[in-house]
């Protein structure tokens, strides 16, 4: 069928449109891969299924990310970029823990992704420190301890484990939250009630003020 001449020549997309299209495609692939990895783990995920979820050609996974492992790494890097943004804000520990809580509730697939890593023994989400030693999250808690946000007799490594488990509890035990607390674990009401409790726990771990 001849093309309608009245429609004029097809306009090539300008560079800004191409950039936006590429960004949209990358985001769609990252979101689709996160859901796929959370459900099936790295070994069980298939690039064809990821591409189908994203609604794109599977060849674009290799084009943008170099394959499935590159896509997996990009998900981890995206999360670390989020953490870096919070670090740059210099939040106090109460606010930081509740930020993680809101992220856990708002990004349920990400929490399942981390849990799947642990179940599969395929942990890649925690970066090493600058010297390859202490992870940044633990180094940050040690700094906060020196500044009094954690009492001197609190083990920062165990405090980190406590915070990680606490912020994920609503996602991992969603039915228990509904049954025992009578609240939707993904609602603002839960975030407010549980967030207030977490803040209280964090305050209880702080160095007490010196006696007057």
Helices and strands as residue ranges (DSSP letters): G 5-7, H 15-44, H 47-54, H 59-65, H 68-89, H 93-106, H 108-120, H 136-146, H 156-172, H 174-176, I 177-181, H 188-204
